[in-house]
Amino acid sequence: MSSEEELFASVDALLEEGPQLPPPAERARLREAAGITQARLAQALKSTTQTVKNWENGRSEPKSPRLEAYQRLLTGWAAKYPAHGAAATVPVPAAAPQPQVPQTFTGPPAAQTPTPAEPEAPTTQAAPERRAARPATSSHRPAAKPALDPRFPHGPLAVLDGDGSAYGVDGIVLDCPATTVPELVEWTLKESGLGAAKLNRYGKDSDPLIVLTAEAAVKLGLPERLEGHEQRRSLRLPEDHPVVKQVAKAKWQLTQRGFGPWARIYRKAQGRERQCVQLAILSWDALDERSWPGVCDMEPADVARVLGVYAQRVITPRGSTAVSGLELMTALRPPTKAVQDPTTGNWVSGYNAASLGTEPMDPAPPEATPEHPVVVNSGWRGGFLNEEAYQWVRSVDTLSDEECMLPFAVGLDLNTAFLAAAARLVVGLSAPDHFHAPTFNPKIPGSWLADLSHIELDPRLPSPFTPDGTRPTGPAWYQTHTLAYAQELGHNVEPIEAYLRRETGAYLDPWHDRLKTAYVDTLADLGVTRDLDDRQFLAAMEQHKQTDPALAAVLSAIKATVKGGVGKLRERPQGKSYKEGERWPALGRPTWRPDIRAAVISKARVNMHRKLNNMAKMTGLYPLAVLSDCVVYPSPGQSPLDFLPYAASGKPQPGAFRLGPTPGLAKLEGVQSMLWAVDLMEKSLNPARHIKGGDAVLDEGE
């Protein structure tokens, strides 16, 4: 290297060096000489009092862009207040304007005793440095912010990158100095200011969530990916992994799920203080692409935004969307509350009305699954409740020439049909009692053995009594809503026996209300609002996913939360080592309630059939196929507007399918040619399964 090149290299090295700050003790002297409190300085730099303390005792250093602002401020103070107390006689460069605290500021500094000329700062716990985030990549309409809980000034969660930056909600970034998992847990609980308030007065606050990028995971000593397991849910670190040993050595514990994509690290509660942190590792597939489309490929700030909106509107994620859906039920209907003992006057834990309580409950044999101990141990052979969503394809023999001449097959999808079915749904809260030859009562939730095989229905419609739409062949077990619908259609119902529950309640009402609001608000943020007419609604739905991919991912996660939460109510055993008749972990939950799942699905299927029936009466149109919440109709045009019934005034006819953004209303699922649909029907394939996805046709088993 020539001497000229060496000189330039030396100069470049100097240019690359950041601003030089005075020693920590001098920083404190300059601030005190200026008469500024640590709280006031923290407020000006959009940081926290604890962070300023750390700077002044040498425990940490500021990062850009706060580093340059702090250095400029100290330079100005140094010119005004020299070390020996002499007044400055040289001009002082203009100090950088102090940043104004925005109205949505969520991290107020900790309290200090203010000088007479200063307003008193809001109080909160000490927290790490907070700085402005890099802009998120997607534009959006700001959502309404919940009331700030001073205990959790930085929101429910943060996404940690490999540089120690923890991206939180509302664009904040915290500096996280942790280099090991135990240090990360300590920082999260003691310094981060993360967490969320309970959703019910008798519930528990949500534990803070830290999401690790691949780089952050590697920095903390974790593998970038976990290999060697067929199923993602079985992924976990071996017990002899160094990180697992670190956690144990620091006297932290892992749940029975171990250290997997969603790891809970905790210590037993000290009094009323919970000590628990949830970790989610992106590169271990913590966020399923089907529920969180595109989120794993987003920048940390965008991941934090997606999960933050979900946490604000639904719940802080604690696992898959199915797990979160189930956790939301318990968070909104806590099993216990404080009650006063009439004898001693002491406050004790008591049952919270309309909840499922704290103890798991065995189902009635027909409500269970074939491998359940209740079935295996009793030798039950009486059949099972078969309340499932529709999977029905109409016979091509019932198609008329007029229908076959229509050019298009149009698919309608009902918005969150299971959620709509959960509204005002009365379910059993107590254990089932067995009855012989009971009188049917549509107001009592339970399982009834009855024979509906004598009921004749139009073959162009699916039977409302079976998932495959075929006519029942003899006595079978039905949930209350299915038999009530048979009565509604004018048929006599005479149960042979029943398992009924005496204590009942609308357990899912708050769950429905919160998820409905989340769904409607998120659609509105994507431009699909309730005030749109049907044409505007269809146009808005065509482009809503492109409007804001981050919020579109939130919407997808909300829908997955509904379906997954209902599915978790009857979680089956997992793993090759399971033997029939053994109890599996899910049975230990009070929320393992297959009867409640059956009630939701039964009501959803009945709701679908009622609309199908009304459509036939109003328009003379019959469906080609139904799959769960999707129905396909023959149509003269490519739009639902070409066949849905409207009054002379232009308003949709009540009782039939209606377009709109709320749960239970419909949207366009897809359009194909009528020839395409008939070809699938002739092969006994379901057009409703494939109408959304172009020309590719999958096997029905996929």
ZAMARZA-44486 format. One line per field, with one value per residue (C-alpha): residue in one letter; x, y, z; residue number from 1. Coordinates in Angstrom, 3 decimals. Each point is the difference from the previous one (the first is absolute). Layout:
! residues N
aa	[a ...]
u	[X ...]
v	[Y ...]
w	[Z ...]
i	[NUM ...]
//
This chain:
! residues 702
aa	[m s s e e e l f a s v d a l l e e g p q l p p p a e r a r l r e a a g i t q a r l a q a l k s t t q t v k n w e n g r s e p k s p r l e a y q r l l t g w a a k y p a h g a a a t v p v p a a a p q p q v p q t f t g p p a a q t p t p a e p e a p t t q a a p e r r a a r p a t s s h r p a a k p a l d p r f p h g p l a v l d g d g s a y g v d g i v l d c p a t t v p e l v e w t l k e s g l g a a k l n r y g k d s d p l i v l t a e a a v k l g l p e r l e g h e q r r s l r l p e d h p v v k q v a k a k w q l t q r g f g p w a r i y r k a q g r e r q c v q l a i l s w d a l d e r s w p g v c d m e p a d v a r v l g v y a q r v i t p r g s t a v s g l e l m t a l r p p t k a v q d p t t g n w v s g y n a a s l g t e p m d p a p p e a t p e h p v v v n s g w r g g f l n e e a y q w v r s v d t l s d e e c m l p f a v g l d l n t a f l a a a a r l v v g l s a p d h f h a p t f n p k i p g s w l a d l s h i e l d p r l p s p f t p d g t r p t g p a w y q t h t l a y a q e l g h n v e p i e a y l r r e t g a y l d p w h d r l k t a y v d t l a d l g v t r d l d d r q f l a a m e q h k q t d p a l a a v l s a i k a t v k g g v g k l r e r p q g k s y k e g e r w p a l g r p t w r p d i r a a v i s k a r v n m h r k l n n m a k m t g l y p l a v l s d c v v y p s p g q s p l d f l p y a a s g k p q p g a f r l g p t p g l a k l e g v q s m l w a v d l m e k s l n p a r h i k g g d a v l d e g e]
u	[0.000 1.365 0.458 -2.905 -2.279 1.066 -0.872 -3.396 -0.667 0.839 -2.291 -2.826 0.403 -0.399 -3.087 -1.551 0.389 -3.154 -0.308 2.236 -1.817 1.671 0.542 -3.126 0.774 0.414 -3.378 -1.657 1.939 -1.033 -3.670 0.005 1.816 -2.769 -2.635 -1.688 -1.377 0.529 -3.743 -0.002 2.981 -1.621 -3.168 1.911 1.868 -3.104 1.686 -0.516 1.451 1.626 1.776 1.404 1.207 1.703 1.760 1.213 1.378 1.588 -2.308 -1.109 0.567 -2.597 -0.465 -0.907 -1.913 -0.086 3.812 0.491 -2.679 1.455 3.530 -1.128 -1.762 3.048 2.270 -2.227 -0.058 3.787 0.450 -2.361 1.212 3.747 1.415 1.512 -3.146 1.181 -2.751 0.225 1.131 -0.113 -3.115 -1.892 -1.426 -3.778 -1.213 -2.103 -3.703 -1.430 -2.321 -3.620 -1.652 -2.742 -3.571 0.180 3.137 -0.234 3.136 -0.008 3.189 0.179 -0.777 2.660 -0.321 -0.451 1.573 -2.490 0.222 -0.713 -3.308 -0.088 0.565 -2.477 1.013 0.794 2.451 3.577 0.414 2.778 0.896 -2.742 0.566 -1.942 -0.464 0.965 -3.163 -2.191 -0.157 -3.787 -2.322 -3.087 -2.696 0.882 -2.214 -1.491 2.413 -1.137 0.384 3.601 0.760 2.880 1.318 0.636 1.123 1.544 -2.873 -0.532 2.944 3.229 1.880 3.716 2.563 3.637 1.257 -1.806 -2.846 -3.409 -2.766 -3.275 -3.423 -0.640 3.461 2.111 3.374 1.573 3.677 0.368 3.492 -0.744 2.411 -1.547 -3.552 -0.008 1.254 -2.771 -2.630 1.351 0.106 -3.530 -1.468 2.026 0.864 -1.972 -3.363 -1.740 -3.259 -3.748 -2.854 -2.508 -3.103 -2.335 0.026 0.406 2.655 3.775 2.234 1.504 3.637 2.427 0.874 3.460 0.214 3.486 1.237 2.400 2.945 -1.168 -0.454 3.561 1.382 -1.704 1.570 -2.995 0.155 -1.322 -2.333 -1.085 0.333 -0.820 -3.737 -2.821 -2.573 0.634 -1.930 2.506 3.038 1.949 3.565 1.407 0.289 3.800 0.179 2.168 -2.843 -2.350 2.739 0.482 -3.702 0.033 3.209 -1.595 -2.875 -2.541 -2.366 -1.461 -3.513 -0.573 0.119 3.731 2.056 -1.743 -1.271 -2.183 1.869 -1.352 2.671 -1.180 0.532 -2.690 -1.923 1.176 -3.255 -2.078 2.969 0.232 3.485 -0.489 1.247 -1.225 2.549 -0.847 2.766 -0.777 2.527 -1.486 -3.338 -1.700 -2.282 -1.745 -0.135 -3.641 -1.062 2.568 0.597 3.252 0.794 3.196 1.500 -0.788 2.442 -0.001 -1.905 -2.757 -0.149 -0.414 -2.775 -1.912 0.284 -0.638 -3.296 -1.016 0.929 -1.943 -3.120 0.067 2.622 3.773 0.927 0.977 0.429 -1.806 -3.150 -1.944 1.717 -0.630 -3.680 -0.342 1.987 -2.299 -3.029 1.581 1.337 -3.509 -1.737 2.478 -0.912 0.300 -0.527 0.567 -2.958 -0.407 -0.334 -3.194 1.437 3.453 -0.427 3.170 0.235 0.420 -0.055 -3.491 -1.782 -0.571 -3.517 -0.362 3.570 1.112 1.605 3.459 -0.476 -0.161 -3.283 -0.496 -2.497 -2.940 1.070 -1.688 1.707 3.481 2.391 0.469 3.396 -1.240 0.264 -3.731 -0.712 2.732 -0.524 -3.787 -0.042 -2.401 -1.499 -2.879 1.396 1.376 -1.099 0.893 -0.481 2.468 0.045 -1.472 1.947 -2.734 -0.087 -3.305 -0.732 0.334 -3.199 -1.957 1.349 -2.557 0.719 -0.552 2.639 2.519 -0.477 1.015 3.562 1.509 0.425 0.383 1.260 -1.217 1.875 -1.602 2.153 1.183 -3.045 1.014 0.314 -3.480 -1.301 1.590 -2.130 -2.509 0.734 -1.129 2.245 0.206 2.176 -0.522 0.595 -2.471 -2.908 -1.461 -3.729 -2.154 -2.880 0.193 -2.312 1.978 0.647 1.810 1.212 2.041 3.517 1.036 0.184 -3.150 -0.480 -2.804 -1.135 -0.309 0.190 -3.702 0.410 -0.106 1.754 0.728 2.918 1.337 0.848 2.254 -1.650 0.386 0.517 3.270 3.359 0.066 -3.545 -1.402 -3.255 0.347 -0.461 -1.152 0.363 3.008 1.313 -0.707 0.785 -2.938 0.123 -0.286 -3.147 -1.439 0.393 -1.851 -2.869 0.309 -0.479 -3.248 1.084 -0.741 2.996 -0.147 3.396 0.819 2.526 2.127 2.949 -0.992 1.554 -1.967 2.262 0.213 1.339 1.162 3.658 1.254 -1.755 3.001 2.241 -2.385 -0.282 3.749 0.824 -2.877 1.225 3.558 -1.140 -2.233 2.537 2.840 -2.097 -0.919 3.693 0.408 -2.703 -2.915 -2.501 -3.623 -1.271 0.907 -2.746 0.315 1.847 2.431 0.442 0.946 2.440 1.602 0.363 1.807 2.893 -0.071 2.981 2.126 -1.013 2.194 1.633 0.737 -3.641 -1.066 2.160 -1.733 -3.370 1.163 1.189 -3.345 -1.870 2.427 -0.514 -3.727 0.288 2.983 -1.547 -3.151 2.105 2.070 -3.151 0.389 3.757 0.922 3.063 3.258 3.097 0.684 0.470 -3.609 -2.058 -3.788 -1.603 2.849 -0.659 1.781 1.102 -2.943 -2.415 1.458 -1.503 -3.444 -0.262 0.111 -3.694 -1.040 -3.649 0.613 1.839 -2.946 -2.424 1.911 0.319 -3.591 -1.302 2.290 -1.192 -3.640 0.548 1.436 -2.913 -2.551 1.539 0.153 -3.665 -1.021 2.014 -1.891 -3.336 0.894 1.924 -0.560 3.798 1.655 3.673 2.503 2.143 0.688 3.250 -0.204 -0.697 0.296 -2.880 0.068 -2.961 -0.619 -0.247 -0.775 2.864 3.346 -1.285 -2.149 -2.138 -1.208 -1.864 -0.446 -3.578 -0.722 -3.237 -1.475 1.620 3.412 0.504 1.120 -2.739 0.260 0.451 2.075 3.710 0.984 3.261 1.814 3.029 -1.448 0.055 -2.704 -0.277 1.531 2.806 1.092 2.216 0.700 -1.419 0.455 -1.890 -3.056 1.684 2.947 -2.333 -2.015 3.200 1.101 -3.429 0.073 3.282 -1.572 2.348 -1.234 -0.030 -0.233 3.468 1.634 -2.024 2.380 3.236 0.155 0.161 1.998 -2.115 1.309 -1.035 -2.886 2.139 2.450]
v	[0.000 3.463 2.740 1.904 -3.011 -0.433 3.630 -0.296 -3.264 1.699 2.924 -2.364 -1.846 3.292 0.862 -3.341 0.602 1.303 3.070 -0.143 0.542 1.314 -2.471 -1.060 2.122 3.088 -0.646 0.114 3.155 1.853 -0.910 1.109 3.210 0.763 -0.599 -2.789 -3.117 -3.476 -0.224 3.213 -1.166 -3.365 1.714 2.228 -2.942 -2.242 -2.425 -1.066 1.174 -3.380 0.198 3.456 -1.395 -2.830 2.487 2.030 -2.956 -1.695 -3.024 0.685 2.359 1.669 -1.054 1.955 2.206 0.817 -0.159 3.028 2.056 -0.777 0.814 3.359 0.849 -0.891 2.059 3.022 -0.478 -0.452 3.395 1.624 -1.784 -0.719 -2.474 2.719 2.096 2.879 1.551 -0.642 2.943 -1.642 -0.298 -3.208 -1.916 -0.105 -3.009 -2.537 0.682 -2.205 -2.575 0.404 -3.007 -1.175 -0.337 -3.779 -0.266 -3.289 0.042 2.897 0.364 -0.961 2.612 2.417 2.950 2.886 3.425 2.851 0.973 -3.502 -1.845 -3.258 -3.002 -2.890 -2.969 -3.528 -2.777 0.199 -1.171 -0.358 2.480 0.702 1.475 0.605 -3.024 -0.300 0.655 -3.033 -0.974 0.129 2.967 -0.165 1.913 0.274 -2.128 1.313 -0.444 -1.623 1.885 -0.053 -2.225 1.672 -3.420 -0.912 3.233 -1.768 -2.250 -3.757 -1.269 0.675 -1.540 -0.376 0.147 -1.046 3.498 0.201 2.181 -1.041 1.325 0.637 1.409 3.561 0.246 -0.219 -1.715 -1.087 -0.757 -3.523 -0.822 -3.704 -2.560 -3.111 -1.248 0.437 3.583 0.593 -1.269 2.214 3.036 -0.644 -0.241 2.717 2.627 -0.344 1.356 -2.688 -1.755 0.479 0.514 -2.762 -0.195 -0.747 1.435 -3.508 -1.078 0.276 2.453 -1.292 -1.011 1.947 -1.551 0.179 -1.068 -1.032 0.437 -2.626 2.311 0.644 -3.721 -0.747 2.850 -1.510 -3.395 -1.630 -1.876 1.941 -2.890 -3.213 -3.149 -3.667 0.064 -0.788 2.197 3.644 -0.229 -2.565 2.230 0.721 0.230 -3.089 0.229 -0.026 3.034 2.786 2.538 -2.365 -0.506 3.785 0.442 -2.668 1.333 3.459 -1.672 0.546 -2.730 -1.107 -1.336 -3.622 1.072 0.671 2.497 0.016 2.603 1.390 -0.258 1.162 0.749 0.623 -0.140 -0.741 3.167 2.065 1.022 1.648 0.730 -2.284 -0.696 -1.359 0.871 -1.450 -0.475 -0.573 -0.921 1.013 -2.279 -2.978 0.638 1.501 1.935 -2.454 1.361 -1.110 2.157 2.804 0.308 1.752 1.091 -2.051 1.825 3.468 2.381 -0.107 3.297 -1.389 -3.289 2.023 2.007 -3.103 -1.767 3.233 0.664 -3.616 0.283 3.254 -1.326 -3.686 -1.153 -0.096 -3.146 -2.969 -2.609 -0.842 1.916 -3.050 0.211 3.745 -0.563 -2.386 2.262 2.879 -1.964 -0.448 3.568 1.370 -2.529 -0.662 -3.122 1.616 3.287 1.315 -0.638 0.689 -2.966 0.692 -1.867 1.540 3.163 -0.868 0.359 -3.357 -1.338 -0.865 -1.088 2.690 -0.291 -0.965 -1.330 -3.601 -0.186 -1.300 -3.763 -2.003 -1.746 -3.332 0.101 -2.296 -3.124 1.070 3.420 -1.504 -1.351 -3.774 -0.005 1.902 -1.878 0.537 -2.011 -2.611 -0.733 -0.260 -2.037 2.547 -1.171 2.442 2.259 3.527 3.545 0.894 3.753 1.163 2.662 -0.708 -1.886 -0.540 -0.244 -0.071 -2.946 0.949 -1.969 2.770 2.777 1.468 0.997 3.618 -0.222 -1.678 2.785 2.694 1.124 0.453 -1.639 2.622 -0.774 1.871 -0.172 0.829 2.240 -1.867 -2.292 -1.720 3.378 0.993 -3.300 0.736 3.127 -0.448 -3.725 -1.669 -2.922 -2.401 0.943 -3.033 -3.721 -1.918 -1.952 -3.051 -0.124 -2.676 0.949 3.724 2.612 2.137 3.540 2.288 2.209 -2.719 -0.565 -3.606 -3.093 -1.835 -3.407 0.279 -1.468 2.583 -2.472 0.426 3.666 0.574 3.079 1.394 -1.990 3.229 1.138 -1.720 -1.584 2.315 -3.023 -1.448 1.542 -1.712 1.143 -3.507 -1.107 -1.707 -3.760 -0.561 1.213 2.253 2.467 3.666 3.232 2.106 2.481 -2.730 -1.458 3.472 0.684 -3.206 1.373 3.353 -1.802 -1.453 -3.505 -1.896 -0.734 -2.876 -0.654 -3.515 1.119 3.046 1.392 3.464 2.692 1.734 3.052 2.096 3.347 2.055 -0.863 1.152 3.378 2.177 -2.081 0.628 3.714 0.602 -1.966 1.530 3.488 -0.969 -1.410 2.936 2.646 -1.634 -0.258 3.659 0.923 -1.792 2.161 -2.432 1.871 -0.603 3.062 -1.379 -1.167 -3.496 1.088 2.092 -2.872 -2.440 2.530 0.669 -3.726 -0.505 2.200 -0.053 -2.356 2.294 3.080 -0.986 -3.467 0.344 0.586 -2.667 -2.409 1.133 -0.718 -3.469 -0.677 1.104 -2.420 -2.790 0.815 -0.621 -3.347 -1.170 0.950 -1.974 -2.948 0.007 -0.712 -3.603 -0.375 -3.591 -1.895 0.603 -2.102 -3.551 -1.281 0.665 -3.059 -0.102 0.510 2.069 3.544 2.631 3.474 1.906 -1.936 1.795 3.318 1.213 1.257 -3.508 0.114 -1.914 0.751 3.753 -0.563 -2.092 2.763 2.618 -2.179 -1.236 3.551 1.103 -2.874 0.720 3.686 -0.999 -2.303 2.629 2.419 -2.693 -0.768 3.652 0.569 -2.834 1.476 3.564 -0.625 -3.624 -0.465 -3.062 -0.362 -2.183 -0.713 1.088 -0.235 1.268 3.731 0.109 -0.631 -0.097 1.094 -0.095 3.563 1.950 2.395 0.143 1.962 -0.982 3.005 -2.036 -2.565 1.257 1.113 3.729 1.811 2.555 2.707 -1.507 -1.291 -3.611 -2.419 -1.145 -3.710 -0.734 0.517 3.654 1.745 1.931 0.240 -1.388 -3.616 -2.115 2.209 -1.104 0.993 -1.218 -3.089 -0.598 -0.412 -2.831 -1.260 -2.188 -2.620 -0.073 -0.531 -2.787 -1.776 -0.089 -1.107 -2.934 -1.069 0.338 2.891 3.077 3.238 2.035 -1.242 1.211 2.945 2.530 -1.350 0.079 -3.124 -2.266 -2.743 -1.888 -3.361 0.249 -1.544 2.884]
w	[0.000 -0.959 2.563 -1.587 0.344 3.621 0.723 -1.599 1.868 3.284 -0.799 -0.999 3.287 1.863 -2.030 0.870 3.721 1.651 2.248 3.065 3.288 3.144 2.859 1.907 3.057 -2.197 -1.628 3.407 0.978 -3.128 0.437 3.639 -0.887 -2.507 2.708 -1.971 1.687 -1.376 -0.631 -2.058 -2.038 -0.600 -1.182 -2.428 -1.496 -0.063 2.338 3.618 3.287 0.638 -3.353 0.827 3.323 -1.888 -2.280 2.974 1.934 -3.018 -0.163 -3.583 -2.928 -2.242 -3.610 -3.119 -0.483 3.721 0.200 -2.274 1.763 3.441 -1.157 -1.397 3.238 2.101 -2.290 0.506 3.760 0.074 -1.659 2.501 3.122 -0.162 2.491 2.251 0.078 -2.235 -2.114 -3.693 -2.118 -3.389 -2.132 0.600 -2.965 -0.048 1.917 -1.779 0.476 2.714 -1.530 0.951 1.614 -2.385 1.201 -0.453 2.150 1.892 2.122 2.498 2.058 3.642 2.600 1.315 2.345 -2.457 0.262 0.483 -3.668 -1.284 -0.402 1.894 -2.243 -0.023 2.100 -1.111 0.703 -1.187 -3.570 -2.573 -2.658 -2.471 -3.420 -3.167 -2.226 -3.627 -2.004 -0.560 -3.646 -0.355 0.163 2.150 1.729 3.684 2.204 3.206 2.899 3.244 3.255 1.209 2.960 1.862 1.035 -3.640 -1.684 -3.002 -0.985 0.041 -2.043 -1.843 -2.925 0.731 -2.802 -0.008 0.841 3.328 -1.258 1.311 -2.254 1.777 -0.786 -1.175 -1.566 3.150 0.156 3.280 0.493 1.372 1.361 0.628 -1.457 1.589 0.395 3.820 -0.434 -2.554 2.453 2.800 -2.298 -1.233 3.490 1.727 -2.603 -3.227 1.132 -2.076 0.825 -0.328 2.427 0.687 -2.197 2.910 3.508 1.441 -2.504 -0.218 -1.820 -3.236 0.289 -2.225 -3.356 -1.563 -3.631 -1.154 -3.541 -1.308 0.717 3.550 0.619 -1.123 2.113 3.063 -0.665 -1.671 -3.311 -2.959 -0.798 1.710 -2.051 0.386 0.721 -2.395 1.700 0.777 3.273 1.305 -0.530 3.159 1.253 1.700 3.774 -0.179 -2.299 1.504 -0.090 1.849 2.594 0.279 0.688 2.718 1.571 0.292 1.874 -2.769 -1.166 -3.323 -0.432 -1.006 -3.643 0.499 -2.005 -3.354 -2.484 2.810 3.298 3.368 2.593 3.543 3.727 2.517 0.808 2.942 1.639 -2.724 -2.263 -3.035 -1.345 -3.480 -3.482 -3.299 -2.775 -3.663 -2.462 -3.569 -1.696 1.861 -1.747 3.038 -2.363 -2.321 -3.539 -0.336 2.947 -0.326 -3.782 -0.852 3.558 0.405 -2.994 1.353 1.669 3.828 0.243 -2.232 1.903 3.197 -1.608 -1.142 3.343 1.897 -1.785 0.600 3.683 0.345 -1.696 0.949 2.539 0.351 -1.968 2.145 -2.694 -3.211 -0.866 1.219 3.398 0.117 -0.832 2.916 2.352 -0.946 1.229 3.427 0.133 -0.594 2.274 2.855 1.981 3.432 1.779 3.506 2.313 3.707 2.323 2.032 2.998 0.300 -2.051 -1.907 -3.758 -1.725 -3.541 -1.191 -3.174 -2.603 -1.426 -3.693 -0.124 -0.453 3.437 0.863 -0.289 -3.237 -0.717 -1.732 -2.875 -0.489 -1.963 -3.267 0.239 0.400 -2.609 -0.527 1.752 3.096 3.337 0.606 -3.148 0.287 3.704 -0.282 -3.193 -1.525 -3.298 -0.293 -2.726 0.072 -0.596 -3.589 -0.082 -2.636 -2.686 -3.429 -2.655 -2.582 -3.784 -1.812 -2.257 -3.675 -0.626 1.731 -2.257 -2.389 -3.598 0.962 2.728 -2.312 -2.560 2.493 -0.811 3.459 3.402 2.734 3.484 3.092 3.276 3.335 2.171 3.113 -0.003 3.248 1.697 -1.154 1.394 3.388 0.490 2.841 0.014 3.216 0.938 2.920 2.961 2.241 -0.465 -2.183 1.475 -1.770 -0.886 -1.667 -2.327 0.885 -1.455 -2.410 1.208 -2.470 2.871 1.721 -1.374 -0.328 -2.183 -1.086 -1.595 -2.564 -3.318 -2.777 -2.883 -0.789 -0.953 -3.766 -1.363 -3.445 -1.524 -1.518 3.536 2.535 2.995 3.019 2.249 -1.376 -0.946 -3.401 -0.709 -0.425 1.575 3.429 -0.115 3.588 3.583 0.595 2.574 -0.641 1.759 1.181 -2.909 -2.607 1.548 0.590 -3.731 -0.823 2.103 -1.755 -3.325 1.351 0.971 3.190 2.244 2.493 1.656 1.166 2.605 0.767 1.928 1.197 2.189 2.735 0.378 -3.138 -1.136 -2.977 0.678 -3.415 -0.098 1.014 -2.289 -2.885 0.747 0.183 -3.132 -1.943 0.860 -0.933 -3.348 -0.922 1.116 -1.920 -3.161 0.432 0.247 -3.334 -1.565 0.361 2.145 0.930 -1.872 -3.450 -2.320 -1.467 -3.156 2.006 2.453 -2.762 -1.486 3.391 0.708 -3.324 1.108 3.803 0.313 -2.144 1.997 2.938 0.097 3.721 0.939 -2.500 2.017 3.193 -1.633 -1.016 3.556 1.454 -2.275 0.915 3.688 -0.357 -1.798 2.004 3.329 -0.778 -1.168 3.208 1.993 -1.206 -0.433 -0.874 1.309 -1.842 -0.522 -1.171 3.544 1.037 0.929 -0.147 3.399 1.463 1.102 -2.075 1.199 -1.493 2.219 3.016 -1.133 1.082 -3.584 -1.468 -0.810 -3.139 0.784 -0.344 -3.285 -1.218 0.975 -2.011 -3.099 0.184 0.161 -2.853 -2.218 0.834 -0.805 -3.366 -0.835 1.015 -2.508 -2.700 0.573 -0.067 -3.184 -1.709 1.052 -1.060 -3.219 -1.042 0.065 1.523 0.975 -1.822 3.044 3.576 1.928 3.579 -0.449 -3.830 -2.410 -3.818 -2.127 -3.755 -1.252 -3.174 0.792 1.795 2.983 2.991 -0.943 -2.972 2.124 3.580 0.823 0.379 0.751 -2.417 2.126 -0.704 3.539 0.563 0.942 3.627 0.636 -3.106 -0.595 0.341 -0.799 2.694 2.319 3.230 1.244 -1.657 -3.081 -3.309 -2.310 -3.418 0.272 -3.682 -3.505 -2.499 -3.030 0.497 -2.203 2.436 2.971 -1.674 -0.998 3.651 1.163 -2.412 1.619 3.479 0.739 1.829 -2.051 3.233 0.970 -3.185 -1.282 1.504 -1.411 -3.774 -2.106 2.338 1.531 3.024 1.333 2.432 2.738 -0.031]
i	[1 2 3 4 5 6 7 8 9 10 11 12 13 14 15 16 17 18 19 20 21 22 23 24 25 26 27 28 29 30 31 32 33 34 35 36 37 38 39 40 41 42 43 44 45 46 47 48 49 50 51 52 53 54 55 56 57 58 59 60 61 62 63 64 65 66 67 68 69 70 71 72 73 74 75 76 77 78 79 80 81 82 83 84 85 86 87 88 89 90 91 92 93 94 95 96 97 98 99 100 101 102 103 104 105 106 107 108 109 110 111 112 113 114 115 116 117 118 119 120 121 122 123 124 125 126 127 128 129 130 131 132 133 134 135 136 137 138 139 140 141 142 143 144 145 146 147 148 149 150 151 152 153 154 155 156 157 158 159 160 161 162 163 164 165 166 167 168 169 170 171 172 173 174 175 176 177 178 179 180 181 182 183 184 185 186 187 188 189 190 191 192 193 194 195 196 197 198 199 200 201 202 203 204 205 206 207 208 209 210 211 212 213 214 215 216 217 218 219 220 221 222 223 224 225 226 227 228 229 230 231 232 233 234 235 236 237 238 239 240 241 242 243 244 245 246 247 248 249 250 251 252 253 254 255 256 257 258 259 260 261 262 263 264 265 266 267 268 269 270 271 272 273 274 275 276 277 278 279 280 281 282 283 284 285 286 287 288 289 290 291 292 293 294 295 296 297 298 299 300 301 302 303 304 305 306 307 308 309 310 311 312 313 314 315 316 317 318 319 320 321 322 323 324 325 326 327 328 329 330 331 332 333 334 335 336 337 338 339 340 341 342 343 344 345 346 347 348 349 350 351 352 353 354 355 356 357 358 359 360 361 362 363 364 365 366 367 368 369 370 371 372 373 374 375 376 377 378 379 380 381 382 383 384 385 386 387 388 389 390 391 392 393 394 395 396 397 398 399 400 401 402 403 404 405 406 407 408 409 410 411 412 413 414 415 416 417 418 419 420 421 422 423 424 425 426 427 428 429 430 431 432 433 434 435 436 437 438 439 440 441 442 443 444 445 446 447 448 449 450 451 452 453 454 455 456 457 458 459 460 461 462 463 464 465 466 467 468 469 470 471 472 473 474 475 476 477 478 479 480 481 482 483 484 485 486 487 488 489 490 491 492 493 494 495 496 497 498 499 500 501 502 503 504 505 506 507 508 509 510 511 512 513 514 515 516 517 518 519 520 521 522 523 524 525 526 527 528 529 530 531 532 533 534 535 536 537 538 539 540 541 542 543 544 545 546 547 548 549 550 551 552 553 554 555 556 557 558 559 560 561 562 563 564 565 566 567 568 569 570 571 572 573 574 575 576 577 578 579 580 581 582 583 584 585 586 587 588 589 590 591 592 593 594 595 596 597 598 599 600 601 602 603 604 605 606 607 608 609 610 611 612 613 614 615 616 617 618 619 620 621 622 623 624 625 626 627 628 629 630 631 632 633 634 635 636 637 638 639 640 641 642 643 644 645 646 647 648 649 650 651 652 653 654 655 656 657 658 659 660 661 662 663 664 665 666 667 668 669 670 671 672 673 674 675 676 677 678 679 680 681 682 683 684 685 686 687 688 689 690 691 692 693 694 695 696 697 698 699 700 701 702]
//
